[in-house]
């Protein structure tokens, strides 16, 4: 049936498919999840789409074989459409707001998921926070990175309170054997936004 439709489409279309793939609108193949013949069906169906100014999304093999393949391919599809519909040169980096990747704690595929998700966020007016290299080498990496991201977002929003005096607080990481100085520095900076000020015992 698809083969016949393709042949009929070719016959009825005197105009050839566009030579510039970037001008074709990306769409997912409707037969991608066919349990027996997805490749053959998609091959025919996707050829038909080219006559309708569309092109099939091709989820990279690296993403297809990943444990989070469904989410990865969905994100890949969204990014492809955004790249097609949006002029990325109009995005001003200085106007972007910091966000934390929602997949950063994914147990199997955080790096791949965040790479694509963060690219998408640029089209939506945001950028993903990046943990400094020195924190990545620390035993307290996860907590340091979390605090660093929280502080970056607060600094961007410029939400320091105007109340005075500050309420004295003690850093809960003072006795932490790993990176207590760095942890307390970040934690105390964050707590200033709640009207608190760290004191040293």
C-alpha positions as CSV (number, residue, x, y, z in Angstrom):
1,X,0.0,0.0,0.0
2,X,2.8,2.5,0.9
3,X,4.8,1.5,-2.2
4,X,1.8,2.2,-4.4
5,X,1.2,5.5,-2.7
6,X,4.8,6.4,-3.2
7,X,4.7,5.5,-6.9
8,X,1.5,7.4,-7.3
9,X,2.9,10.5,-5.5
10,X,6.0,10.4,-7.8
11,X,3.8,10.1,-10.8
12,X,1.5,13.0,-9.8
13,X,4.3,15.3,-8.7
14,X,6.1,17.1,-11.4
15,X,8.0,19.2,-8.8
16,X,10.9,17.3,-7.4
17,X,11.6,17.2,-3.7
18,X,13.5,20.2,-2.3
19,X,17.2,20.0,-2.6
20,X,17.8,21.7,0.8
21,X,17.0,19.2,3.6
22,X,17.1,22.1,6.2
23,X,13.9,23.5,4.7
24,X,12.0,20.3,5.3
25,X,9.9,20.1,8.5
26,X,11.1,17.2,10.7
27,X,8.5,14.5,11.6
28,X,8.7,11.2,13.4
29,X,8.0,8.1,11.3
30,X,4.5,6.8,12.3
31,X,5.7,3.2,11.8
32,X,8.8,3.4,14.0
33,X,7.4,1.1,16.6
34,X,6.2,-1.5,14.2
35,X,7.4,-4.8,15.7
36,X,8.2,-6.6,12.4
37,X,8.8,-4.2,9.6
38,X,9.6,-0.7,10.9
39,X,12.7,-0.2,8.7
40,X,10.9,-1.0,5.4
41,X,7.7,0.8,6.3
42,X,9.6,3.9,7.5
43,X,11.7,3.9,4.4
44,X,8.7,4.1,2.1
45,X,6.7,6.4,4.3
46,X,9.6,8.8,4.7
47,X,10.1,9.1,1.0
48,X,6.5,10.1,0.7
49,X,6.9,12.8,3.3
50,X,9.6,14.5,1.2
51,X,7.0,15.4,-1.4
52,X,5.0,17.1,1.4
53,X,8.0,19.3,2.4
54,X,8.8,17.1,5.4
55,X,11.6,14.8,6.5
56,X,11.7,11.9,8.9
57,X,13.7,12.4,12.1
58,X,16.5,9.9,12.4
59,X,17.2,9.2,16.0
60,X,21.0,8.5,16.3
61,X,21.9,4.9,17.0
62,X,23.7,6.0,20.2
63,X,20.4,7.2,21.6
64,X,18.4,4.2,20.3
65,X,20.5,1.7,22.3
66,X,20.5,3.7,25.5
67,X,18.4,2.6,28.5
68,X,16.6,5.9,28.2
69,X,16.1,5.6,24.5
70,X,12.5,6.8,24.4
71,X,13.1,10.0,26.3
72,X,16.4,10.6,24.4
73,X,14.7,10.3,21.0
74,X,11.8,12.5,22.1
75,X,14.3,15.2,23.2
76,X,16.3,14.7,20.0
77,X,13.1,15.2,18.0
78,X,12.2,18.4,19.9
79,X,15.7,19.8,19.4
80,X,15.6,19.0,15.7
81,X,12.3,20.9,15.3
82,X,13.6,23.9,17.3
83,X,16.7,24.0,15.1
84,X,14.5,24.0,12.1
85,X,12.0,26.6,13.3
86,X,14.3,29.0,15.2
87,X,17.2,31.2,14.2
88,X,19.7,30.4,16.9
89,X,21.8,33.5,16.0
90,X,19.0,35.7,17.5
91,X,19.6,34.1,21.0
92,X,21.6,36.5,23.3
93,X,23.6,34.5,25.8
94,X,23.7,37.4,28.3
95,X,19.9,37.4,28.5
96,X,19.6,33.6,29.4
97,X,18.6,32.5,32.9
98,X,20.3,29.7,34.7
99,X,18.5,26.4,35.3
100,X,19.4,23.0,36.6
101,X,19.1,20.0,34.3
102,X,16.0,18.0,35.3
103,X,17.9,14.8,34.4
104,X,21.1,15.4,36.4
105,X,20.3,12.6,38.8
106,X,19.3,10.0,36.2
107,X,21.0,6.8,37.2
108,X,22.0,5.6,33.7
109,X,22.0,8.4,31.2
110,X,22.3,11.8,32.9
111,X,25.0,13.0,30.6
112,X,23.2,12.3,27.3
113,X,19.9,13.5,28.6
114,X,21.3,16.7,30.0
115,X,23.3,17.5,26.9
116,X,20.2,17.5,24.7
117,X,17.8,18.9,27.3
118,X,20.2,21.8,28.0
119,X,20.5,22.6,24.2
120,X,16.7,22.8,24.1
121,X,16.6,25.2,27.1
122,X,18.7,27.8,25.1
123,X,15.7,28.1,22.7
124,X,13.5,28.7,25.8
125,X,15.6,31.5,27.3
126,X,17.7,29.5,29.7
127,X,21.1,27.8,30.1
128,X,22.2,25.0,32.3
129,X,24.5,25.7,35.2
130,X,27.9,24.0,34.9
131,X,29.6,22.7,38.0
132,X,33.2,24.0,38.3
133,X,36.0,21.6,37.6
134,X,37.4,21.8,41.1
135,X,34.1,20.6,42.6
136,X,33.9,17.7,40.2
137,X,37.1,16.2,41.7
138,X,35.8,16.5,45.3
139,X,34.4,13.7,47.5
140,X,31.6,16.1,48.2
141,X,31.0,16.6,44.4
142,X,27.2,16.2,44.4
143,X,26.5,18.6,47.3
144,X,29.0,21.2,46.1
145,X,27.5,21.2,42.6
146,X,23.9,21.4,44.0
147,X,24.9,24.4,46.2
148,X,26.8,26.0,43.3
149,X,23.7,25.8,41.0
150,X,21.4,27.1,43.7
151,X,23.7,30.1,44.3
152,X,24.1,30.9,40.6
153,X,20.3,31.0,40.2
154,X,19.8,33.2,43.2
155,X,22.6,35.6,42.1
156,X,21.0,35.8,38.6
157,X,17.6,36.7,40.1
158,X,19.3,39.2,42.4
159,X,17.0,38.4,45.3
160,X,19.2,39.6,48.3
161,X,17.0,40.8,51.1
162,X,17.1,44.4,52.3
163,X,16.3,43.5,55.9
164,X,18.8,44.3,58.7
165,X,20.2,43.0,60.9
166,X,20.9,39.5,59.5
167,X,20.0,36.5,61.7
168,X,23.1,34.6,62.8
169,X,23.2,30.9,61.7
170,X,25.8,28.2,61.9
171,X,26.9,26.3,58.8
172,X,25.8,22.6,59.0
173,X,28.9,21.6,57.1
174,X,31.4,23.0,59.6
175,X,32.5,19.6,60.8
176,X,32.4,17.9,57.4
177,X,35.6,16.1,56.8
178,X,35.4,16.6,53.0
179,X,35.5,20.2,51.8
180,X,33.9,21.9,54.8
181,X,35.4,25.3,53.7
182,X,33.9,25.2,50.2
183,X,30.6,23.8,51.4
184,X,30.2,26.4,54.0
185,X,31.2,29.2,51.7
186,X,28.4,28.3,49.3
187,X,25.9,27.5,52.0
188,X,26.5,30.8,53.7
189,X,26.3,32.8,50.5
190,X,22.9,31.1,49.8
191,X,21.6,31.8,53.3
192,X,22.2,35.5,52.9
193,X,19.2,35.4,50.5
194,X,17.1,34.2,53.5
195,X,18.3,37.1,55.7
196,X,20.8,35.0,57.5
197,X,24.5,35.4,58.2
198,X,26.9,32.7,59.1
199,X,28.9,32.8,62.4
200,X,32.0,30.8,63.2
201,X,32.1,28.9,66.4
